[in-house]
Amino acid sequence: MLLTAAPQEGEVAALLALMLLADARRAARLDADGEIVPLPEQDRSRWDRGRILEGLAMLERATDAGPLGEYGVQAAIAAVHDEAASADETDWPTIVALYERLETMTGNPVVTVNRAVAVAMADGPAAGLAVLDQVADRLGASHRPDAVRAHLLEMAGDRDEAIAHYRSAARRSTSVPERRYLVMRAARLANESPTARA
């Protein structure tokens, strides 16, 4: 409806592109038991290729309308994810650059938290943790810094610290499915770690 009313507005097209590209992954976000499946572990054959193509076309329309705004950059990030055949084949340096652009636009610490994950994927968990340290104290009671720190510590092989941060994030999360996911991640690591079980 907005696009019909404002066909020349690039950010309207960009918002629609973002919605299409995000919705394309909907069928793979939960497993058969209704539990969260993180993006790197999703079965990409379940992604809606038609929606992805529609989203990419809408992003191109937004790009043709002029410089991308916030929605456009978010849509571009989603497009890089959606075009990758696997998590390992994702163009992480491009995603890092797009998050840096989005940070400049917004100054939003949540964007920096997301960039920390992308940096970890591009340059290793230590680099991602260094980015996370820049903003963790700006997010108040949010569970997100602990959840991301746990993930990056797990990537780094520090199971005990990862478990502690997964548990802390679970306690602070207000989403029941997300809390359950974080508890499960901690439990799985605890089962693998003799120190954590002791």
C-alpha positions as CSV (number, residue, x, y, z in Angstrom):
1,M,0.0,0.0,0.0
2,L,2.8,2.4,0.9
3,L,4.7,1.6,-2.3
4,T,1.5,2.3,-4.3
5,A,1.1,5.6,-2.6
6,A,4.7,6.6,-2.8
7,P,6.3,4.7,-5.8
8,Q,9.3,7.0,-6.0
9,E,10.3,6.7,-2.4
10,G,13.4,4.5,-2.2
11,E,13.1,3.8,1.5
12,V,9.6,2.4,1.0
13,A,10.9,0.0,-1.6
14,A,13.8,-0.8,0.7
15,L,11.5,-1.6,3.6
16,L,9.5,-3.9,1.4
17,A,12.7,-5.5,0.2
18,L,13.8,-6.1,3.9
19,M,10.4,-7.6,4.8
20,L,10.5,-10.0,1.8
21,L,14.1,-11.0,2.4
22,A,13.5,-11.7,6.1
23,D,10.2,-13.5,5.5
24,A,11.8,-15.7,2.9
25,R,13.6,-17.5,5.8
26,R,10.5,-18.0,7.9
27,A,9.9,-21.7,7.3
28,A,13.5,-22.6,8.5
29,R,13.5,-20.5,11.7
30,L,11.9,-23.2,13.9
31,D,12.5,-26.9,14.0
32,A,9.9,-29.6,14.2
33,D,9.5,-29.1,18.0
34,G,9.1,-25.3,17.6
35,E,12.6,-24.5,18.8
36,I,14.7,-21.7,17.4
37,V,17.1,-22.6,14.7
38,P,19.9,-19.9,14.4
39,L,20.6,-18.6,10.9
40,P,23.9,-20.5,10.3
41,E,22.1,-23.8,11.1
42,Q,19.0,-23.2,9.0
43,D,18.1,-25.6,6.2
44,R,18.4,-23.2,3.3
45,S,16.5,-25.5,1.0
46,R,13.4,-24.4,3.0
47,W,14.0,-20.7,2.2
48,D,11.5,-19.3,-0.2
49,R,13.5,-18.6,-3.4
50,G,10.6,-16.7,-4.9
51,R,10.4,-14.3,-2.0
52,I,14.2,-13.8,-2.2
53,L,14.1,-12.9,-5.9
54,E,11.2,-10.6,-5.2
55,G,13.1,-9.0,-2.4
56,L,16.3,-8.6,-4.5
57,A,14.3,-6.9,-7.2
58,M,12.8,-4.5,-4.7
59,L,16.2,-3.7,-3.3
60,E,17.4,-3.0,-6.8
61,R,14.5,-0.6,-7.2
62,A,15.4,1.1,-4.0
63,T,19.0,1.4,-5.1
64,D,17.9,3.0,-8.4
65,A,15.9,5.6,-6.5
66,G,19.0,7.0,-4.8
67,P,21.4,6.4,-1.9
68,L,20.2,3.7,0.5
69,G,18.9,4.8,3.9
70,E,18.6,2.6,7.0
71,Y,16.1,0.2,5.6
72,G,18.1,-0.1,2.4
73,V,21.3,-1.0,4.2
74,Q,19.4,-3.5,6.4
75,A,17.9,-5.0,3.2
76,A,21.3,-5.2,1.7
77,I,22.6,-7.2,4.7
78,A,19.6,-9.5,4.5
79,A,20.3,-10.0,0.7
80,V,23.9,-11.0,1.4
81,H,22.7,-13.7,3.8
82,D,19.9,-14.8,1.5
83,E,22.2,-15.1,-1.6
84,A,24.8,-17.3,0.2
85,A,24.5,-21.0,-0.4
86,S,25.7,-21.7,3.2
87,A,26.8,-19.9,6.3
88,D,30.5,-20.6,5.4
89,E,30.0,-19.1,1.9
90,T,28.5,-15.8,3.3
91,D,30.4,-12.7,2.3
92,W,31.1,-11.6,5.9
93,P,33.5,-8.7,5.0
94,T,30.6,-7.1,3.0
95,I,28.3,-7.6,5.9
96,V,30.8,-6.0,8.2
97,A,31.1,-3.0,5.9
98,L,27.3,-2.7,5.7
99,Y,27.0,-2.8,9.5
100,E,29.7,-0.1,9.7
101,R,27.6,2.0,7.3
102,L,24.5,1.4,9.4
103,E,26.3,2.3,12.6
104,T,27.3,5.7,11.1
105,M,23.7,6.3,10.1
106,T,22.1,5.3,13.4
107,G,24.6,5.3,16.3
108,N,22.5,2.4,17.6
109,P,24.5,0.0,19.9
110,V,22.4,-2.9,18.8
111,V,23.8,-2.4,15.3
112,T,27.3,-2.6,16.8
113,V,26.4,-5.9,18.6
114,N,25.3,-7.3,15.2
115,R,28.6,-6.0,13.7
116,A,30.5,-7.9,16.4
117,V,29.0,-11.2,15.2
118,A,29.9,-10.3,11.6
119,V,33.4,-9.3,12.6
120,A,33.8,-12.6,14.5
121,M,32.7,-14.5,11.4
122,A,35.1,-12.6,9.2
123,D,38.1,-12.2,11.5
124,G,37.7,-14.6,14.4
125,P,35.9,-14.5,17.8
126,A,38.6,-12.4,19.5
127,A,38.0,-9.6,17.0
128,G,34.2,-9.9,17.5
129,L,34.6,-9.8,21.3
130,A,36.7,-6.6,21.0
131,V,33.9,-4.9,19.1
132,L,31.3,-6.2,21.6
133,D,33.3,-4.7,24.5
134,Q,32.8,-1.2,22.9
135,V,29.1,-1.2,23.5
136,A,28.0,-3.9,26.0
137,D,27.5,-1.3,28.7
138,R,25.2,0.8,26.5
139,L,22.5,-1.8,26.3
140,G,21.3,-1.7,29.9
141,A,19.3,-4.8,31.0
142,S,19.2,-6.3,27.5
143,H,20.1,-10.0,27.3
144,R,21.6,-9.5,23.9
145,P,25.2,-8.7,24.8
146,D,25.4,-11.8,27.1
147,A,23.9,-14.0,24.3
148,V,26.3,-12.7,21.7
149,R,29.3,-12.9,24.1
150,A,28.3,-16.5,24.9
151,H,28.2,-17.4,21.2
152,L,31.6,-15.8,20.5
153,L,33.1,-17.4,23.6
154,E,31.8,-20.7,22.3
155,M,33.4,-20.0,18.9
156,A,36.6,-19.3,20.8
157,G,36.4,-22.7,22.6
158,D,35.9,-21.1,26.1
159,R,33.0,-23.4,27.1
160,D,32.8,-22.5,30.8
161,E,32.6,-18.8,30.1
162,A,30.1,-19.4,27.3
163,I,27.9,-21.4,29.6
164,A,27.9,-18.7,32.2
165,H,26.9,-16.0,29.6
166,Y,24.3,-18.2,28.0
167,R,22.7,-18.7,31.4
168,S,22.9,-15.0,32.2
169,A,21.3,-14.2,28.9
170,A,18.5,-16.7,29.5
171,R,17.7,-15.2,32.9
172,R,17.4,-11.7,31.3
173,S,15.5,-12.7,28.2
174,T,11.8,-11.8,28.1
175,S,11.1,-14.1,25.2
176,V,10.1,-17.7,26.3
177,P,11.4,-19.4,23.0
178,E,14.6,-17.4,23.1
179,R,15.1,-18.2,26.8
180,R,14.5,-21.9,26.1
181,Y,17.1,-21.8,23.3
182,L,19.7,-20.1,25.5
183,V,19.2,-22.7,28.2
184,M,19.5,-25.5,25.7
185,R,22.8,-24.0,24.4
186,A,24.2,-23.8,27.9
187,A,23.0,-27.4,28.7
188,R,24.6,-28.8,25.5
189,L,27.9,-27.1,26.3
190,A,27.8,-28.3,30.0
191,N,27.3,-31.9,28.8
192,E,30.4,-31.5,26.7
193,S,32.5,-29.8,29.4
194,P,33.9,-31.7,32.4
195,T,34.7,-28.5,34.2
196,A,31.1,-27.2,33.9
197,R,29.6,-30.5,35.1
198,A,31.8,-30.5,38.2
